[in-house]
């Protein structure tokens, strides 16, 4: 039997939280309850009390109340809830989590879910699900959300539909999930679809033949968050961060993966092979008006959701400096592969987005700004050419031979 952590403010949402627990129990699951309220008390004791939560956050309920500020109080509870959830998971006492809340509860839920590793089922039932109130960097990589429709105050048939779905979903996920095995060393790679970047088609089977597992992350905001989350855990034997466009996005208002993009592998001591795939593009929401700053640029409408705008020469220099600054923080070897022939399929000579002057500006700035801890591998080739993948494997094999990359999990 799987056990689900059910968390929320039991002083104001007691009825709803008990309903979720009943549904989980009715489907054959166990429940461990956690109260994250501050002022009131639940109708009956929870398995983890609000006092235990506050203490896990390095404070107390008395201090939270004495602060006189609901935001300060809930941040105390959020810190404690995250710590307790991770403690319970590591002790083998929970197999998944579901958190219920409005804006206050959702704020806490994001921290709680982010504390749990990728692969642990985590569900948030919220009145603000999918809202732009939540910045990308706060969204756990594999969180699931459902709108708590019609449920702001008390149970009814509308909100029961949402609550029961979420309860069944988290239990079903806990029963069905196949956790990462980690029986082979894992390579984390970033990319986009094969229409724009194609190196993974060659590299993935080649690396698997060498005994490694390869996970390719779609670097469109949330993919980058998942990549960074696993890097921060030290999950990778090495990373091939060949699509750092989310750094450009963060600089110029596109689909950001957060300020810490391209930093966690370096901080965790993970060897990095880096290339500037699609560095020259900023991804913006395709169904919204084009921002004023990009209205005089070439753009590529990838689909109705996503449009890419081309950066000018000076902006590309800024990207080169930003990448260099991030790599300078690395505590493990870094290899920067610079394909002087272009960094996305649309940037080939004759391509719709080709800009020889902009590419030259980026290459020149990288060669100047790249920190001393990074090896530069400049190639007279395009990133989608076989020569690029061949050089990647050459560097990779050398690092394995020298023990820079561990060949066994």
Secondary structure, 3 states (H helix, E strand, C coil): CCEEEEEECCCCCHHHHHHHHHHHHHCCCEEEEEECCCCCCCCCCCCECHHHHHHHCCCCHHHHHHCCCHHHHHHHHHHHHHHHHHHHHHCCCCCEEEEEECHHHHHHHHHHHHCCCCCCEEEEEECCCCCCCCCHHHCCCCCEEEECCCCCCCCCHHHHHHHHHHHHHHHHHHHHCCCCCCCCCEEEEEECCCCCCCHHHHHHHHHHHCCCEEEEEECCCHHHHHHHHHHHHCCCCEEEECECHHHHHHHHCCCCCCCCCCCHHHHCCCEEEEEECCCCEEEEECCCCCCHHHCCCCEEECCCCEEEEECCHHHHHHHHHHHHHHHCCCCCCEEEEEECCCCCHHHCCCCCCCCHHHHHHHHHHHHHHCCCCEEEEEECCCCCCHHHHHHHHHHHHHHHHCCCCCCCC
